[in-house]
Amino acid sequence: MCNLTFDDNKYDIDGKVNADGKYTALITLNFGSRHSFDAIGFFSGNLEGFPGAAEVYVSDDGVNWTVVPTACWDQINGEDLVSCGTSPEDPYTGSGTAKTSCFFGMNGATGQYIRVGIAVGRNDSTDKYNTINTRELAVYGSKIS
């Protein structure tokens, strides 16, 4: 289980503290070599565990970032989360409670890195949007030879 609690800082896409930055947190994945990405998604106990608004970027060098519009979402401002569903049990153990999964297409975007810029945390008004309670982050794609 990944539980993230944010501080009061705002960040730019480069990870620098910036009062005018739009992100409350950044998650960066380094795949070690260039890949073509098909989808990115989250698994959680319910939809309220997901970041409410986030943007997804790719990079070849970890410095220059390109947004992947199809993988971005903003549930706080009324966009429905697409490609979401529930599974009745944990896929690893075959038991337990339902998990919610949401996936966003990356349409073959390429890079060595993926960075998720989280603008707003959970879509849960009682939590004031300052945390994420997500079980897993999943990325689908393939290595480019």
Buried (B, 14 or more C-beta within 10 A) or exposed (E): EEEBEBEEEBBBBEBEEBEEBBBBBBBBBEBEEBBBBBBBBBBBBEBBBBBBBBBBBBBEEBEEBEBBEBBBBBBBEEEEBEEBEEEEEBEEEEEEEEBBBBBBBBEEBBBBBBBBBBBBBBBBEEBEBBBBBBBBBEBEBEEEE
